[in-house]
């Protein structure tokens, strides 16, 4: 009887372990609006690591410039959340590996807030063009819980007053009682790895001639804080840091923007893992 109880306990333990493993979704790729299915996998794509670039999947919103241009649901890619994907993700991951002691996975992890609790496996989350997303109430509720549990959300590629207003409106679903404020130069997020007091606007590759997109002439670095003063949400307003990673090796994209964008990305990753 004792052996049967022991065997039963072992099976229960194994069941818990298997459940945890299965809860962590395996790496998967989606077609990108820029690169289709053509992105080659790195040779070490299946090697685990301590940090992974987690990219938020989201439905289209009313300002989405890609809305209706592709067939199929947003859950299968070819929608706005795949902008710069996966090239930008892998370029930043590679920079993290080269510039820091963080063991970064070579490939990204797309995350859908509607499918289970996978988001809790990734302490750092990124979303592109957040002024055009269509965040839903259930997704906002889960994002709020994720952030209050210690997660970090980097929101990027939001340009102009209209997109800013819409992003702020959707973030009110996440935190009705918290404001999006300017992050001061003295905040540790700008000094975790690099000292970044002298930040400047990082335009996207398509807007190099003007230096900005829409009426987003001045760059702002905004955040939402928790009760202990930790940045939970970091918004790069009127800058496109994803492009600075995506075109890191492109001669036509100015190195000064790549350098600044990479430094900010590195700082945000280190901050997310230490605060």
C-alpha positions as CSV (number, residue, x, y, z in Angstrom):
1,X,0.0,0.0,0.0
2,X,2.9,2.4,0.9
3,X,4.5,1.7,-2.5
4,X,1.2,2.4,-4.2
5,X,0.9,5.8,-2.4
6,X,4.5,6.6,-3.4
7,X,3.8,5.7,-7.0
8,X,0.6,7.8,-6.9
9,X,2.6,10.7,-5.5
10,X,5.2,10.4,-8.2
11,X,2.5,10.3,-10.9
12,X,0.9,13.5,-9.5
13,X,4.3,15.2,-9.4
14,X,5.1,14.2,-13.0
15,X,1.7,15.4,-14.0
16,X,2.4,18.8,-12.5
17,X,5.8,19.0,-14.3
18,X,4.3,17.9,-17.6
19,X,1.5,20.5,-17.2
20,X,4.0,23.3,-16.6
21,X,6.1,22.3,-19.6
22,X,3.0,22.1,-21.8
23,X,1.8,25.5,-20.6
24,X,5.0,27.0,-22.1
25,X,4.2,27.3,-25.8
26,X,6.9,26.1,-28.2
27,X,8.5,28.6,-30.5
28,X,6.4,29.3,-33.6
29,X,6.7,31.6,-36.6
30,X,4.0,33.6,-38.4
31,X,4.1,35.3,-41.8
32,X,5.2,38.9,-41.6
33,X,3.7,41.9,-43.5
34,X,7.2,42.8,-44.5
35,X,9.0,39.5,-45.0
36,X,6.3,36.9,-45.6
37,X,7.5,33.4,-44.7
38,X,11.1,34.1,-45.9
39,X,13.0,34.7,-42.6
40,X,15.6,32.0,-42.2
41,X,16.0,30.5,-38.7
42,X,19.3,30.9,-36.8
43,X,21.2,27.6,-36.3
44,X,20.6,27.7,-32.6
45,X,16.9,28.6,-32.8
46,X,15.8,25.8,-30.5
47,X,18.4,26.5,-27.7
48,X,16.7,27.8,-24.5
49,X,18.0,30.9,-22.8
50,X,17.3,33.1,-19.8
51,X,15.7,36.0,-21.8
52,X,13.5,36.0,-24.9
53,X,12.1,38.8,-27.0
54,X,8.4,38.3,-26.5
55,X,6.3,40.1,-29.1
56,X,2.6,40.9,-28.4
57,X,0.1,39.8,-31.0
58,X,-3.0,42.0,-31.2
59,X,-6.1,42.6,-33.3
60,X,-6.5,45.6,-35.7
61,X,-7.8,48.9,-34.3
62,X,-9.6,51.8,-36.0
63,X,-6.4,53.5,-37.0
64,X,-4.7,50.4,-38.4
65,X,-3.3,51.2,-41.8
66,X,-3.1,47.5,-42.7
67,X,-6.7,46.7,-41.8
68,X,-8.3,44.8,-44.6
69,X,-5.2,44.5,-46.7
70,X,-4.6,40.9,-45.9
71,X,-6.8,37.8,-45.8
72,X,-7.1,35.8,-42.6
73,X,-7.3,36.5,-38.9
74,X,-4.7,38.5,-37.0
75,X,-4.0,35.3,-34.9
76,X,-2.2,33.9,-38.0
77,X,0.1,36.8,-38.8
78,X,0.1,39.1,-41.8
79,X,-1.3,41.9,-39.7
80,X,0.1,45.0,-38.0
81,X,1.6,43.3,-35.0
82,X,4.1,41.6,-37.4
83,X,5.6,44.9,-38.6
84,X,9.4,44.7,-38.4
85,X,9.0,41.0,-37.4
86,X,11.0,38.9,-37.0
87,X,14.1,40.8,-38.2
88,X,14.0,43.5,-35.5
89,X,13.4,40.9,-32.7
90,X,16.4,38.8,-33.7
91,X,18.6,41.8,-34.2
92,X,17.9,43.1,-30.7
93,X,18.4,39.6,-29.2
94,X,21.7,39.3,-31.0
95,X,22.7,42.8,-29.6
96,X,21.8,41.7,-26.1
97,X,24.0,38.6,-26.5
98,X,27.0,40.6,-27.8
99,X,26.8,43.7,-25.5
100,X,25.7,42.2,-22.2
101,X,26.1,39.0,-20.1
102,X,22.4,38.2,-20.6
103,X,21.9,34.8,-22.2
104,X,19.4,35.8,-24.9
105,X,17.5,33.3,-27.1
106,X,18.2,33.9,-30.8
107,X,14.5,33.8,-31.8
108,X,11.5,35.7,-30.7
109,X,8.2,34.5,-29.1
110,X,4.9,35.8,-30.4
111,X,2.4,35.9,-27.5
112,X,-1.4,36.0,-27.8
113,X,-3.1,37.2,-24.6
114,X,-6.3,35.3,-25.6
115,X,-4.7,31.9,-25.4
116,X,-4.0,30.7,-21.9
117,X,-1.4,32.1,-19.5
118,X,1.6,32.0,-21.7
119,X,2.3,35.7,-21.1
120,X,3.5,35.0,-17.6
121,X,6.5,33.0,-19.0
122,X,8.0,36.1,-20.5
123,X,9.1,39.0,-18.2
124,X,9.6,41.5,-21.1
125,X,7.0,42.2,-23.7
126,X,7.1,44.3,-26.8
127,X,4.5,45.7,-29.2
128,X,4.9,47.7,-32.4
129,X,2.6,50.6,-33.7
130,X,0.6,50.7,-30.5
131,X,-1.3,53.8,-31.7
132,X,-3.0,51.5,-34.2
133,X,-3.7,48.4,-32.2
134,X,-7.1,47.1,-31.2
135,X,-6.6,45.9,-27.6
136,X,-9.7,44.3,-26.2
137,X,-11.1,44.5,-22.7
138,X,-10.2,40.9,-21.8
139,X,-6.7,41.4,-23.2
140,X,-6.3,44.6,-21.2
141,X,-7.3,42.8,-18.0
142,X,-4.7,40.1,-18.5
143,X,-2.0,42.7,-19.5
144,X,-2.8,44.6,-16.2
145,X,-2.4,41.4,-14.2
146,X,0.9,40.6,-16.0
147,X,2.3,44.0,-15.3
148,X,1.2,44.1,-11.6
149,X,2.9,40.7,-11.1
150,X,6.2,42.2,-12.3
151,X,6.1,42.1,-16.1
152,X,7.4,44.9,-18.3
153,X,5.8,46.2,-21.5
154,X,7.7,48.2,-24.1
155,X,5.3,50.0,-26.4
156,X,6.9,51.4,-29.6
157,X,6.3,53.1,-33.0
158,X,3.5,55.4,-31.9
159,X,3.4,58.7,-33.8
160,X,1.4,62.0,-33.6
161,X,-1.3,63.3,-31.5
162,X,-4.1,61.1,-32.8
163,X,-2.2,57.8,-32.2
164,X,-1.0,59.0,-28.8
165,X,-4.6,59.8,-27.8
166,X,-5.8,56.4,-28.9
167,X,-3.0,54.6,-27.2
168,X,-3.7,56.4,-23.9
169,X,-7.4,55.6,-24.3
170,X,-6.7,51.9,-24.6
171,X,-4.2,52.0,-21.7
172,X,-7.0,53.3,-19.6
173,X,-8.6,49.9,-20.0
174,X,-5.4,48.5,-18.5
175,X,-4.9,51.0,-15.7
176,X,-8.0,53.3,-15.2
177,X,-6.3,54.9,-12.2
178,X,-2.8,55.4,-13.6
179,X,-1.4,58.1,-15.9
180,X,1.1,57.9,-18.7
181,X,3.8,60.4,-17.7
182,X,7.2,61.6,-19.0
183,X,10.0,59.4,-17.6
184,X,12.6,61.7,-16.1
185,X,16.2,61.6,-17.2
186,X,17.2,60.5,-13.6
187,X,15.0,57.4,-13.7
188,X,17.1,54.1,-13.4
189,X,15.7,52.9,-16.7
190,X,18.0,55.3,-18.5
191,X,21.0,54.2,-16.4
192,X,20.9,50.5,-16.0
193,X,23.5,49.7,-18.6
194,X,24.1,52.9,-20.7
195,X,23.7,56.5,-19.4
196,X,21.1,57.9,-21.7
197,X,20.5,61.5,-20.7
198,X,21.0,62.7,-24.2
199,X,18.3,60.8,-26.1
200,X,17.1,61.9,-29.5
201,X,14.3,61.0,-31.9
202,X,14.8,57.8,-33.8
203,X,12.7,57.9,-37.1
204,X,11.6,54.9,-39.1
205,X,13.3,54.0,-42.3
206,X,10.5,55.5,-44.4
207,X,10.7,58.8,-42.6
208,X,14.4,59.6,-42.7
209,X,13.8,62.6,-45.0
210,X,11.5,64.4,-42.6
211,X,12.8,62.9,-39.3
212,X,9.4,62.3,-38.0
213,X,6.0,60.7,-38.9
214,X,2.6,62.5,-39.0
215,X,2.7,65.4,-36.5
216,X,5.1,63.6,-34.1
217,X,7.9,66.1,-34.4
218,X,9.3,65.8,-30.8
219,X,10.3,62.5,-29.2
220,X,9.0,61.6,-25.8
221,X,9.8,58.7,-23.4
222,X,6.7,58.0,-21.4
223,X,5.8,55.4,-18.8
224,X,3.3,54.1,-16.4
225,X,4.6,53.3,-12.8
226,X,3.5,50.9,-10.2
227,X,3.0,51.9,-6.5
228,X,6.7,51.2,-5.8
229,X,8.0,53.5,-8.5
230,X,8.8,50.8,-11.0
231,X,8.2,51.5,-14.7
232,X,5.7,48.9,-15.9
233,X,5.0,50.4,-19.3
234,X,7.6,52.3,-21.4
235,X,6.3,54.1,-24.5
236,X,8.7,55.5,-27.2
237,X,6.4,58.2,-28.5
238,X,7.3,59.6,-32.0
239,X,10.2,57.2,-32.4
240,X,10.5,53.9,-34.2
241,X,13.0,51.8,-32.2
242,X,11.9,48.7,-34.0
243,X,13.3,50.1,-37.3
244,X,16.6,50.9,-35.6
245,X,17.0,47.2,-34.8
246,X,15.5,45.9,-38.0
247,X,17.9,47.9,-40.2
248,X,21.0,47.6,-37.9
249,X,23.1,46.2,-40.8
250,X,21.5,48.4,-43.6
251,X,24.0,51.0,-45.0
252,X,21.1,53.3,-45.9
253,X,19.9,53.6,-42.3
254,X,22.0,56.0,-40.3
255,X,24.2,54.4,-37.6
256,X,23.4,57.1,-35.1
257,X,19.8,55.9,-35.0
258,X,20.8,52.3,-34.7
259,X,23.1,53.0,-31.9
260,X,20.6,55.0,-29.9
261,X,17.8,52.6,-30.5
262,X,19.9,49.6,-29.5
263,X,21.1,51.3,-26.3
264,X,17.5,52.1,-25.3
265,X,16.5,48.5,-26.0
266,X,19.4,47.1,-24.0
267,X,18.5,49.4,-21.1
268,X,14.9,48.4,-21.1
269,X,15.7,44.7,-21.1
270,X,18.2,45.0,-18.3
271,X,15.8,47.1,-16.3
272,X,13.0,44.6,-16.8
273,X,15.1,41.8,-15.5
274,X,16.4,43.7,-12.4
275,X,13.4,45.8,-11.2
